[in-house]
């Protein structure tokens, strides 16, 4: 078991979510990949268990049903507007017995926090369902409704492990992945257990930041820049589209990604800017396509969108900070224990204060601050977005501690924390039944 934490630091030269070169290589499909795959299978098993327990109740959530039905209507008829209620007064809507989630009544039938992509993803698997979406068959079609978010959860876990391993070696990758796979917040969000469908937004935000960082590092390679990076440019655009399309307020990751690219490639800023513009163009095209390429629907949707919902007074409320700490504790108990230790090491030990550790910490702090000042649904989303970056940060500093003379003590503490966290997570899941 100790061999799992042997650490060799690869460079960022060939990083990203996809590497050039031959696909079936030992670097891609060796022992580390198999072990990471087992971790992700355990993660999926926990999510599937929660889905199974919820579907047994036969109780369909009204917001979920609306989200799916609206998405199916958009697939078949488009565009994004809830046209059959927009423009009618409240009394007429009540007489029609039409259900709308909170916020759409007052926003002329438009969702101010999500683009049509959010609804299209939620309903896509249900296109294959031939019968009505009723409570009697919920234990069947409910699996289709949750499939996209289980997939996003697995892909985000794989992306997190890939990035952490590239940055910190096997040790950092396993630590970050173990924290992720036994995080109650990540499991609940993937299974939609008393949670909004935010895993797509979480993957988009994570992918946007680290794909931008990977692209910036490749700009120093002695090859033609644009053609060599076309896969990463596509991935950057896809990440932007999924993030912003799933939560408008995540538009913040677009300039943040540019800032990282310009910082990392000071002598190739023109190329970095060109790649960023290309990624934004791809993202715009994908978002526009979610409005079925209807210009009027797109312009109306954007005019009703809320990209910046900050409540500045929240920064002066002690209760808001306590809420953030409570959310972190419920999201990952192990993170609450590990974070003070690794933050202390990060502040006190200069060796840990390099870009690979600082970048995820800065992004996580930004998301937590945005969540603090957004006391509504998107605020909870920002707190979820911060978790993968915190897991990467903890994995990085922990990998640094494993290279010190106190490696044995650090290794024992890390194993104890991860095993206890996994045992607690499995025990709580068993109690759900």
C-alpha positions in Angstrom: 0.0 0.0 0.0 2.9 2.3 0.7 3.9 2.1 -3.0 0.7 4.0 -3.9 2.4 7.1 -2.5 5.7 6.9 -4.4 5.9 10.4 -5.9 7.5 11.4 -9.1 6.9 14.9 -10.3 6.0 15.1 -14.0 6.1 18.5 -15.7 3.2 20.5 -17.0 4.6 20.3 -20.5 2.2 17.7 -21.8 -0.8 18.3 -19.5 -4.4 18.8 -20.3 -7.4 16.4 -20.4 -6.0 14.9 -23.6 -2.4 14.2 -24.6 -0.9 14.1 -28.0 0.7 10.9 -29.2 -0.4 7.3 -29.2 -3.5 6.6 -27.2 -2.9 3.0 -25.9 0.3 3.5 -24.0 1.5 2.4 -20.6 1.4 6.0 -19.4 -2.4 6.0 -20.1 -3.3 2.5 -19.0 -1.0 1.4 -16.3 -1.4 0.5 -12.6 -2.3 4.1 -11.6 -5.1 4.3 -14.1 -6.5 1.0 -12.9 -6.5 2.1 -9.3 -8.0 5.4 -10.2 -10.7 3.5 -12.1 -11.5 1.4 -9.0 -11.9 4.6 -6.9 -14.3 6.0 -9.5 -16.3 2.7 -9.6 -16.7 3.0 -5.8 -17.8 6.6 -6.3 -20.4 5.6 -8.9 -21.6 2.7 -6.7 -22.3 5.2 -3.9 -24.2 7.5 -6.2 -26.2 4.5 -7.7 -27.1 3.4 -4.1 -28.6 6.9 -3.3 -30.5 6.9 -6.6 -31.9 3.4 -5.9 -33.0 4.5 -2.4 -34.7 7.6 -3.7 -36.5 5.9 -6.6 -37.9 3.3 -4.2 -40.0 6.1 -2.6 -41.8 6.8 -5.9 -41.9 10.5 -5.0 -41.2 12.8 -8.0 -39.7 16.2 -7.2 -41.8 18.9 -8.9 -38.8 21.0 -9.9 -37.1 18.0 -11.4 -40.2 17.0 -13.4 -40.6 20.6 -14.7 -36.9 20.7 -15.7 -37.2 17.5 -17.6 -40.5 18.3 -19.3 -39.3 21.8 -20.3 -36.2 20.2 -21.7 -38.2 17.7 -23.7 -40.4 20.5 -25.1 -37.2 22.4 -26.1 -35.8 19.3 -27.9 -39.0 18.9 -29.8 -40.3 22.4 -30.3 -37.8 25.0 -29.0 -36.9 27.8 -28.2 -36.1 28.3 -24.5 -39.0 30.5 -23.4 -41.7 29.1 -21.2 -44.0 30.6 -23.8 -47.3 29.3 -22.6 -47.2 31.3 -19.3 -45.0 34.2 -20.2 -46.9 37.4 -20.4 -50.0 36.2 -18.6 -50.9 37.5 -15.2 -50.6 35.6 -11.9 -54.3 34.9 -11.6 -54.5 33.5 -15.1 -51.6 31.2 -14.4 -53.1 29.9 -11.2 -56.4 29.1 -13.1 -54.3 27.2 -15.6 -52.7 25.1 -12.8 -49.3 25.6 -14.3 -46.3 24.8 -12.1 -43.2 27.0 -12.4 -40.2 27.0 -10.1 -39.6 30.1 -8.0 -38.1 32.9 -10.1 -39.6 32.1 -13.4 -43.0 33.6 -12.5 -41.4 37.0 -12.0 -38.9 36.8 -14.9 -41.4 36.6 -17.8 -41.0 32.8 -18.1 -37.2 32.9 -18.5 -34.7 31.3 -16.2 -32.3 33.9 -15.0 -29.7 31.5 -13.7 -29.5 28.8 -16.4 -29.5 28.6 -20.2 -31.5 26.0 -22.1 -28.4 23.8 -22.1 -29.3 23.0 -18.4 -32.7 21.7 -19.4 -31.5 20.0 -22.6 -28.9 18.0 -20.6 -31.4 17.0 -17.9 -34.0 15.7 -20.5 -31.7 14.2 -23.2 -31.9 10.6 -21.9 -35.7 10.9 -21.6 -36.0 11.3 -25.3 -35.8 7.5 -25.4 -38.6 7.0 -22.9 -41.8 6.1 -24.8 -44.3 6.6 -22.0 -45.6 9.6 -19.9 -43.4 10.7 -17.0 -45.7 9.7 -14.1 -45.1 8.6 -10.6 -45.9 5.0 -11.2 -43.0 4.5 -13.6 -40.6 6.9 -11.8 -38.5 3.9 -10.6 -37.7 3.3 -14.3 -37.4 6.7 -15.9 -35.8 8.2 -12.8 -32.6 6.3 -13.7 -32.5 8.0 -17.1 -33.0 11.4 -15.4 -30.0 10.9 -13.2 -27.7 9.3 -15.7 -26.2 12.6 -17.0 -25.2 13.7 -13.5 -23.7 10.4 -12.6 -21.7 10.6 -15.8 -20.6 14.2 -15.0 -19.6 13.1 -11.5 -17.4 10.3 -12.9 -15.8 12.5 -15.5 -15.1 15.3 -13.0 -13.4 12.7 -10.7 -11.3 11.4 -13.6 -10.4 15.0 -14.6 -9.4 15.8 -11.0 -7.2 12.8 -10.7 -5.6 13.4 -14.0 -4.7 17.0 -13.2 -3.6 16.2 -9.6 -1.4 13.4 -10.8 0.2 15.5 -13.5 0.9 18.3 -11.0 1.9 16.3 -7.9 2.6 12.7 -9.0 0.7 9.6 -7.9 0.6 10.6 -4.3 -1.2 13.9 -4.9 -3.5 12.3 -7.5 -4.6 9.5 -5.1 -5.2 11.9 -2.2 -7.3 14.3 -4.2 -9.3 11.5 -5.8 -9.9 9.8 -2.4 -11.2 13.0 -1.0 -13.4 13.5 -4.0 -14.8 10.0 -4.2 -15.9 10.0 -0.5 -17.2 13.6 -0.4 -20.9 13.6 0.6 -21.5 16.7 -1.5 -20.1 15.2 -4.6 -22.0 12.0 -4.1 -25.3 13.7 -3.4 -24.9 16.1 -6.3 -24.2 13.2 -8.7 -27.2 11.3 -7.5 -29.5 14.4 -7.2 -30.2 13.4 -3.6 -31.7 16.6 -2.2 -29.5 18.5 -4.6 -29.7 20.6 -7.7 -28.1 19.3 -10.9 -24.8 21.3 -10.6 -22.3 18.6 -11.6 -22.2 19.8 -15.2 -21.3 23.3 -14.0 -18.7 21.9 -11.6 -17.0 19.9 -14.4 -17.2 22.9 -16.8 -15.5 25.3 -14.2 -12.8 22.8 -13.4 -12.1 22.0 -17.0 -12.0 25.6 -18.1 -9.4 26.6 -15.5 -7.1 23.6 -15.9 -7.4 23.4 -19.7 -6.4 27.0 -19.9 -3.4 26.4 -17.7 -2.4 23.3 -19.8 -2.8 25.3 -23.0 -0.6 28.1 -21.7 2.2 25.7 -20.8 2.2 24.1 -24.3 2.8 27.5 -25.9 6.5 27.1 -25.2 6.8 23.9 -27.2 8.7 24.1 -30.5 5.6 23.4 -32.6 3.0 25.3 -34.5 0.7 26.6 -31.7 -2.8 26.7 -33.1 -2.9 23.4 -34.9 -1.1 21.5 -32.2 -3.6 22.7 -29.6 -6.8 22.3 -31.5 -8.1 19.5 -29.2 -7.5 21.6 -26.1 -9.1 24.6 -27.8 -12.2 22.6 -28.4 -12.1 21.3 -24.8 -11.7 24.9 -23.6 -14.7 26.0 -25.5 -16.8 23.1 -24.4 -15.8 23.8 -20.8 -16.8 27.4 -21.1 -20.1 26.5 -22.6 -21.0 23.8 -20.1 -20.0 26.0 -17.1 -21.8 29.2 -18.2 -24.7 27.3 -19.8 -25.3 25.4 -16.5 -24.9 28.5 -14.3 -24.8 32.0 -15.8 -22.8 33.4 -12.9 -19.9 31.1 -13.8 -19.1 33.5 -16.6 -16.4 34.5 -14.1 -14.2 31.5 -15.2 -13.8 33.0 -18.7 -11.7 36.1 -17.7 -10.1 34.0 -14.9 -8.9 31.5 -17.5 -7.5 34.3 -19.6 -5.6 35.7 -16.6 -3.9 32.4 -16.0 -3.0 32.0 -19.6 -1.4 35.5 -19.8 0.4 35.0 -16.5 1.9 31.6 -17.6 2.9 32.7 -21.1 4.2 36.3 -20.8 6.2 36.0 -24.0 3.4 34.3 -26.0 0.5 36.5 -24.9 -0.7 37.0 -28.5 -1.0 33.3 -29.0 -2.6 32.8 -25.6 -5.2 35.5 -26.4 -5.9 34.0 -29.8 -6.5 30.6 -28.3 -8.8 32.1 -25.6 -10.8 34.0 -28.3 -11.1 30.8 -30.2 -12.4 29.0 -27.1 -14.9 31.8 -26.4 -16.1 31.6 -30.0 -16.7 27.8 -29.7 -18.5 28.4 -26.4 -20.7 31.1 -27.9 -21.6 28.8 -30.8 -22.6 26.0 -28.4 -24.7 28.2 -26.2 -26.3 29.7 -29.2 -27.2 26.3 -30.5 -28.9 25.5 -27.2 -31.4 28.3 -28.2 -32.0 26.3 -31.4 -30.1 29.0 -33.4 -33.0 31.4 -32.9 -31.6 34.9 -32.6 -34.7 36.4 -30.9 -34.8 33.7 -28.3 -31.1 34.1 -27.6 -31.3 37.8 -27.2 -34.3 37.6 -24.9 -32.7 34.9 -22.8 -29.5 36.9 -22.4 -31.5 40.0 -21.5 -33.2 38.1 -18.7 -30.0 36.4 -17.5 -28.4 37.2 -14.2 -24.6 37.0 -14.5 -23.7 38.9 -11.4 -25.9 38.4 -8.3 -23.6 39.7 -5.6 -25.1 40.9 -2.3 -22.3 43.0 -0.8 -23.9 43.2 2.6 -23.2 39.5 3.1 -19.5 40.1 3.6 -20.3 41.9 6.8 -22.5 39.2 8.2 -20.9 36.7 10.6 -23.8 34.3 10.0 -22.8 34.0 6.3 -19.2 32.9 7.2 -20.6 30.4 9.7 -22.8 29.1 6.9 -19.8 28.6 4.6 -18.0 26.6 7.3 -21.1 24.5 7.9 -21.4 23.8 4.2 -17.8 22.7 4.0 -18.2 20.4 7.0 -21.2 18.8 5.4 -19.6 18.6 2.0 -16.4 16.8 3.2 -15.6 16.2 6.8 -12.0 15.1 5.9 -11.5 18.4 4.1 -12.4 20.4 7.3 -9.7 18.4 9.2 -7.1 18.5 6.5 -7.5 22.1 5.3 -6.2 23.9 8.4 -3.1 21.7 8.4 -2.2 22.1 4.7 -3.0 25.9 4.9 -0.5 26.2 7.8 2.1 24.3 5.8 1.4 26.4 2.7 1.9 29.6 4.7 4.9 28.5 6.8 6.8 26.5 4.2 8.0 28.4 1.1 8.5 25.2 -0.9 4.7 24.6 -1.1 4.0 28.1 -2.5 4.5 27.4 -6.2 2.0 27.9 -9.0 0.7 24.3 -8.9 -0.5 24.7 -5.4 -1.4 28.4 -5.5 -3.7 28.3 -8.6 -6.3 25.9 -7.2 -6.3 27.6 -3.8 -6.9 31.0 -5.4 -9.8 29.7 -7.5 -11.3 28.0 -4.5 -11.1 31.2 -2.4 -12.7 33.2 -5.2 -15.6 30.7 -5.5 -16.1 30.7 -1.7 -16.2 34.5 -1.7 -18.7 34.5 -4.5 -20.8 31.9 -2.7 -20.7 33.9 0.5 -22.1 37.0 -1.3 -24.7 35.0 -3.3 -27.3 33.8 -0.7 -29.5 31.9 -3.2 -29.3 28.8 -5.4 -26.2 30.0 -7.3 -24.4 30.7 -4.0 -24.7 27.0 -3.1 -23.4 26.2 -6.6 -20.2 28.3 -6.0 -19.5 26.4 -2.8 -19.8 23.1 -4.7 -17.5 24.5 -7.5 -14.8 25.3 -4.9 -14.6 21.7 -3.6 -12.6 20.1 -6.5 -10.1 22.9 -6.4 -9.7 22.4 -2.6 -9.2 18.7 -3.1 -6.4 19.4 -5.6 -4.8 21.9 -3.3 -4.9 19.4 -0.3 -3.5 16.7 -2.6 -0.6 19.0 -3.7 0.5 20.1 -0.2 0.1 16.6 1.1 2.4 15.3 -1.6 5.0 17.9 -0.6 4.8 16.8 3.0 5.4 13.2 1.9 8.8 14.3 0.5 10.1 15.6 3.9 12.0 13.7 6.6 8.7 13.3 8.5 7.3 11.2 5.6 6.4 8.3 7.9 4.3 10.5 10.2 2.7 12.4 7.3 1.9 9.1 5.5 0.3 7.6 8.7 -1.9 10.8 9.2 -3.0 10.8 5.6 -3.9 7.2 5.6 -5.8 7.5 8.8 -7.7 10.5 7.6 -8.6 9.0 4.2 -9.6 5.6 5.6 -11.7 7.2 8.4 -13.4 9.5 5.9 -14.2 6.6 3.6 -15.5 4.4 6.4 -17.7 7.3 7.7 -19.1 7.9 4.2 -20.0 4.3 3.6 -21.5 4.0 7.1 -23.7 7.1 6.4 -24.8 5.6 3.1 -25.7 2.3 4.7 -28.0 4.3 7.1 -29.9 5.8 4.3 -31.8 2.6 3.8 
